[in-house]
């Protein structure tokens, strides 16, 4: 394929002379730390992921410390990152390696790929960065660089596109320096060949870049995926008795799995406060218990990839404790130790909301 050798050579030259991108895991050879960084960076911006990575490595410096830690502590550290299935798989994989592999991270690509929560991209990253094995990485940055440079309009999220770019990236890979090449092409996509406002006139590849020469940079890569967003309405009841509030743990197969929450009443549409207080679920919980409304928050929005959450928090004070097994009381000052969704955690840490006011 035309320009293949020049592409790789030019990319590595740029990496050696101009790439100043700094990240705490860059150049790391410990497969455990590489794994942690890659899982955190799934669906997460690098700028946001850095602090989480450093806190995780400080709290859990190796497989054993992660595998033997309490799930509550791990989820609390993950709080705010979203996509909590990543955290669940992180725990399962750490326990598997600790209990079944003697705490040693596997070195072979297929063995790495077989681990829970690790796909082709992450396995390739670990194999190349930690063990210098010739596996090319394919993330959003790489798809974009290759689609633009070679001027390919095959949708990157199609079956055909995934096969094409997987083959192309493996052909282009510097087999003698796979770690350096993989890091270079990802950094190049993040710094130069950016999604918006790419630095085309400063790009060392512009003379051979098909998208630049044909004025198609803004059109590539092609992505034919349509994200359908589900709208949901969450009404959280912060029910207080003396210095306790009632919570439970989300165990259903849904968003925020394994995180804690207040009593939730989900409605099909946005309803007023009076309708919430007449809800059968709430009335059943209260069971003629005297209560008073302390406050109601403003409407709060949170956008997830496939869902839009619209919600509110209603503070309710009751005279007698609730008689229920599903919800359990905790002291208000203990809330800060529990892992909540970003939706709840942001509300609790808001400068206008203190635990004492709940």
Beta strands, then each sheet from edge to edge (+ up, - down):
strand 1: 230-241
strand 2: 244-249
strand 3: 260-267
strand 4: 291-296
strand 5: 300-303
strand 6: 307-318
strand 7: 328-331
sheet 1: 4+ 6- 1- 2+ 3-
sheet 2: 4+ 6- 1- 2+ 7-
sheet 3: 4+ 6- 5+
end
